[in-house]
Amino acid sequence: MAAQSWLFRGGIDRERMLDMDRHLQPVRRDSFGVLALALCACGPWLGWWTLFPLVLAGLVFTLADSRMAKAKRPEYVMFAAWSGSQAIIAASIALTGGPLAPTIAWFAIPVVTLSARFSPRGIAAGVTMTLGLILTVAFATDAAAVIKDPPLVIAPIGLVIAVAMLSTALMRSDVEHRNEAVIDPLTGMLNRKALETRTQELTQQSQLSGEPIGIIVGDIDRFKQINDSRGHAVGDTVLTDVAYLLRKRLRAFDLAYRLGGEEFLVLLPGADLQQTAALAEHLRGDVSAGTFAGQRLTMSFGVASSRRGDAFDYRAVFAVADAALYEAKRSGRDRVCGAAPLAAAAIVA
C-alpha cells in the first residue's frame, strides 16, 4: 500500500502518531522548561553551557513540527528529531563526565514518548539506538570507571528498557480504546470522529501554508440492490474490498474515511481541484474494472477543493463535494463531478 513505510503499516498508524504528537507538543515544551530549571540549578557544578544542548534540542523539534505538515512520510521527520535529541543528550553526557555524569538517566526521557508515536519496529529501533549511545558514551569517555563499577551503565540501561516496556504496555491499552472510538470496525477505515479531528488540524495548517486541500466523496452505485439480492454478508465483503482498493491508491499522507453505509470520503492535503478530480477518476476506473465478492460495481464521486491561499473550511468544501456527488448520481452514475468553492467548474468523466 502507498501509505506504508518502514515505521508504519498504513495511514491509520500515521494518523495516530500525528494525533499523539499534537497532545505531546505542549507537554514537551513544559518538560523542556523543567529541564532548563534543573540545569540552571546545577549550573555552578556542571557549567552554564549545558543549557545550549537543551536549546538545540528544542530547535530540532520546532523544525520537525514545521516540516511534518508537508512531509510525505512525517514519521521519518519525527523519528529523525527524536534520534537527534538522543544524540544531543549523548554529547552532553560525554562532556560532563560520561558514565559518572548525574544526567545519564536523562536518556530515558525521550524513550517515554517512543510508544506514543511509533510501531513496535520504531520502538525497538529507538531503544536499541539509546542503549548503543549509553555504551558508546560510557566506554569512550571513561572505560576504566565502567570496568571498575559496571552498575554505572547497568542501571541506566535497565531504566531505559523498563521505561520502554511500561510505556508500551500503557500505550497499547490506550490505542485499543482509541481504535474503538475512531476506527470503523467493518472496513478498518477511520470514521467520522477521526475525520473531525483531522479537519481541525488541516484548517490550522492551511492558515499557515496557504496550500489547497481537496475532498473526494464517493458512493457505491446501487449498493442496496446487492444487499437485497445477495444478502448483507456479501454487502459487507463488498464494502471491505472497496475500502481496501481506495486506501491502496492513496498517497502516504492522504486519508480515507467511511462516512457510513456505502459512502466514503478522502482528504487530500495540497491537492487542487484538478489533482483531486484526477485521483477520483483513477478510483472510479479501478472500481469499475474490479470484481468485489463476485460483483461488478461502479462508484460515483463528487470532488471539491479549497482555494490556494485561503484557509480550509471543511464544511464549505464538503458541501460542494457532496452536491457534486448528487450531480454525478443524477447524471447517470459511474462518473466524477466536481466544483471548487465559489466557482462552478464541473468535471465529468
Salt bridges, closest charged atoms under 4 A:
ASP13 OD2 - ARG9 NE 3.33
GLU15 OE1 - ARG198 NE 3.81
ASP19 OD1 - ARG22 NH2 2.98
ASP19 OD1 - HIS23 ND1 3.94
ASP19 OD2 - ARG178 NH1 2.60
ASP21 OD1 - ARG28 NH1 3.66
ASP21 OD1 - ARG117 NH2 3.18
ASP65 OD2 - ARG28 NH2 2.71
GLU75 OE2 - ARG14 NH2 2.82
ASP174 OD2 - ARG178 NE 2.73
ASP184 OD2 - ARG258 NH1 3.18
GLU201 OE2 - ARG22 NH1 2.82
GLU201 OE1 - ARG198 NH1 2.04
GLU211 OE1 - ARG308 NH1 3.18
ASP219 OD1 - LYS329 NZ 2.73
ASP221 OD1 - LYS329 NZ 2.70
ASP228 OD2 - LYS224 NZ 2.78
ASP254 OD2 - ARG251 NE 2.71
GLU281 OE2 - ARG284 NH2 2.69
ASP286 OD2 - ARG249 NH2 2.91
GLU327 OE2 - ARG330 NH2 2.74
ASP334 OD1 - ARG284 NH1 2.91
